[in-house]
Amino acid sequence: MVSIYLLFLPLTLLASLGSFCFKKGAAALDTRRFARTFLGNGYLYLGGVLYLAAALLNIHVLRFLPYSIVVPLTAVMYIWTMMLSRAFLGEKITPGKLAGVVCIIIGSVLLVW
């Protein structure tokens, strides 16, 4: 049963990477040439594929764990998101964000315990 919980690491990382790709893709959109910049935007396609992979893992995990545990544990995605935004977008990690991550970790431990 422990191995099913380990799937939350790739599940949440894939979802966070998908969201990161959507952010990069959105920055490249041009409102005057929206159709062209949307259809030719590799970041948006990659983001969709990563999100789909995360969704498939989520469905698999839902077969074995209660919904009331699976959905809250996907909050781990916010930890990945904060690290990616800092590393690749130069966003600041504030004390409030760190406190939020600590709350997510404590809540996740309490859910599984």
Buried (B, 14 or more C-beta within 10 A) or exposed (E): EEEEBEBBEEBBBBBBBBBBBBBBBEEEBEEEEEEEBBEEBEBBEBBBBBBEBBBEBBEEBEEEBEEEBBEBBBBBBBBBBBBBBEEEEEEEEEEEBEEBBEEBEEBBEEBEE
